[in-house]
Every structure is written in C-alpha cells, then in structure tokens.
Amino acid sequence: MLDAYIIEQIRKRDEERRRIYDRPAIELPLEPLRPPEREPEADDEPPEPRRVIIIDL
C-alpha cells in the first residue's frame, strides 16, 4: 500500500495535468512563412531574427 503523502502527490500531479490539457486553446490559420525569392549578394545582410508572440490569459 502506498503512503498517504505519495497518493496525495500523485493526485495533485494528475489534477495539474488535467488543468493544463483542459485549458481552452485557439489555432490561428497562418500561412507558412516562405523566404523572399532573390539573388544572393556578396555583402548580404544576415536574416532578421524570428519573432515570437506569447499570449497569456
């Protein structure tokens, strides 16, 4: 038989997982990003860093 503390920890972890997976989410219909079509140049600049948007409700 498992100790009461261990059972309580397992229950808390299950509830936390359930809370995360039951969180409402929305998928945005975004088109895949394509690099611009151009000829490479000798003094070409490095590409811009990717941008990340985080929406925390």
Secondary structure, DSSP 8 states (H G I E B T S, - for coil): ---HHHHHHHHHHHHHHHHHHTS------------------TT--------------
